[in-house]
Amino acid sequence: MRTETSDLSIAVWRKSSHSQNSASCIEIADQFPGILPIRDSKTPDRSPIVVPRAAWASFVTAVASGGGVPVDMG
């Protein structure tokens, strides 16, 4: 889901602090207001998924609370 056109070639990617040097994790680029590009660290050349920040925050809150994926994600 792309909510706006952004130049993702300037993205600065970071891995989760929970990845513990694992090759199997996601990377995010924080510098884009309103959206959050997300990619698989194993395949950085593939196009990232871009989600609204509010949807990502809802997802993270639901997972952290053990509630699974919220219904209103899409």
Secondary structure, DSSP 8 states (H G I E B T S, - for coil): ---S---GGG--EEE-GGGTT-SS-EEEETTSTTEEEEEETT-TTS--EEEEHHHHHHHHHHHHTT--S-GGG-
